[in-house]
Amino acid sequence: MKALEINLENTTAELLTITSVNLTGPYALTLTFTTGERRVVNFEPFLRRSHHPDIQAYLDPLRFQQFELIDGNVNWNDYDLIFPVADLYSGTVI
């Protein structure tokens, strides 16, 4: 965790972006960042914990797979679902 804190402190928000994204599971994405590091982020726990129907709609695997990489971030349905890049970099979404 200490190394992650150091990396985030040395990387400004403008520079920390996602350069590529690949679906690696029903609700998991492998993200590559401008730092060259890769993270696998599993969104399933977040989606299952949510009580909001607009978020739960992404439990449909086909809907979840309809993401785009826009301006260095993963985006679903014109910003219907989006997460801070720093959270994705840490590998956790809450």
C-alpha positions as CSV (number, residue, x, y, z in Angstrom):
1,M,0.0,0.0,0.0
2,K,2.9,2.4,0.7
3,A,4.2,2.0,-2.9
4,L,0.7,2.9,-4.2
5,E,0.6,6.0,-2.1
6,I,4.0,7.0,-3.4
7,N,2.9,6.4,-7.0
8,L,-0.2,8.5,-6.6
9,E,1.6,11.3,-4.9
10,N,4.1,11.4,-7.8
11,T,1.5,11.3,-10.5
12,T,-0.8,14.2,-11.0
13,A,-4.5,13.7,-11.8
14,E,-3.9,15.0,-15.3
15,L,-1.2,12.5,-16.0
16,L,-2.8,9.4,-14.4
17,T,-5.1,8.1,-17.1
18,I,-6.1,4.7,-18.6
19,T,-4.4,3.9,-21.9
20,S,-6.2,0.6,-22.6
21,V,-9.0,-1.6,-21.2
22,N,-9.9,-5.2,-21.8
23,L,-12.7,-7.3,-20.5
24,T,-11.2,-10.2,-18.5
25,G,-14.3,-11.6,-16.8
26,P,-18.1,-11.1,-16.6
27,Y,-17.5,-8.0,-14.5
28,A,-13.8,-7.6,-14.5
29,L,-11.6,-5.3,-16.6
30,T,-7.8,-5.2,-17.0
31,L,-6.8,-1.6,-17.1
32,T,-3.4,-0.2,-18.3
33,F,-2.4,3.2,-16.9
34,T,0.0,5.9,-18.2
35,T,2.4,4.7,-15.5
36,G,2.6,1.4,-17.5
37,E,1.1,-0.5,-14.6
38,R,-1.9,-2.9,-15.1
39,R,-4.7,-3.6,-12.7
40,V,-7.5,-6.1,-12.8
41,V,-10.6,-4.5,-11.3
42,N,-13.6,-6.6,-10.4
43,F,-16.7,-4.5,-10.4
44,E,-19.1,-7.3,-9.3
45,P,-19.0,-6.7,-5.6
46,F,-19.8,-3.0,-6.2
47,L,-22.6,-3.8,-8.6
48,R,-24.1,-6.4,-6.2
49,R,-23.9,-4.2,-3.1
50,S,-25.7,-1.3,-4.8
51,H,-29.4,-0.8,-4.2
52,H,-29.8,1.7,-7.1
53,P,-31.6,0.2,-10.1
54,D,-29.5,2.2,-12.6
55,I,-26.3,0.6,-11.2
56,Q,-27.8,-2.8,-10.7
57,A,-28.7,-2.8,-14.4
58,Y,-25.0,-3.3,-15.1
59,L,-25.3,-6.8,-13.6
60,D,-26.5,-7.7,-17.1
61,P,-23.2,-8.9,-18.6
62,L,-24.1,-7.6,-22.0
63,R,-24.7,-4.1,-20.6
64,F,-21.5,-4.2,-18.6
65,Q,-19.5,-5.1,-21.7
66,Q,-20.7,-1.9,-23.4
67,F,-18.0,0.3,-22.0
68,E,-15.8,2.8,-23.8
69,L,-12.4,4.4,-23.1
70,I,-13.0,8.1,-23.3
71,D,-10.5,10.8,-22.3
72,G,-8.5,8.3,-20.3
73,N,-11.3,6.8,-18.2
74,V,-13.7,3.9,-18.6
75,N,-17.2,5.1,-19.3
76,W,-20.5,3.3,-19.6
77,N,-23.5,4.7,-21.6
78,D,-22.5,8.4,-21.8
79,Y,-21.3,8.8,-18.2
80,D,-24.2,6.7,-16.7
81,L,-21.5,4.8,-14.8
82,I,-17.9,6.1,-14.3
83,F,-15.3,5.8,-11.5
84,P,-12.5,8.1,-10.4
85,V,-9.2,7.0,-12.1
86,A,-7.4,7.0,-8.7
87,D,-9.9,4.4,-7.4
88,L,-9.4,2.2,-10.5
89,Y,-5.7,2.6,-10.1
90,S,-5.9,1.4,-6.6
91,G,-7.8,-1.7,-7.9
92,T,-10.9,-1.1,-5.8
93,V,-14.3,0.5,-6.5
94,I,-16.7,1.2,-3.6
